[in-house]
């Protein structure tokens, strides 16, 4: 799908509505404080990063414990 006017009617519509503003965000008042939202997002990201690091440490520790507890036995040679 191409972007832009293809025929004469589309070109006229583009000229007509080129200077029209559809959304005026400057006049809208947000119900949520943007700084509080960014702080909350930062807190969530920090928690997720810490949980990932703890998960990696736990995985490494469990691997080390399992490696130390492993008992290897020689198989009897079947000839």
Helices and strands as residue ranges (DSSP letters): H 8-17, G 25-27, H 34-69
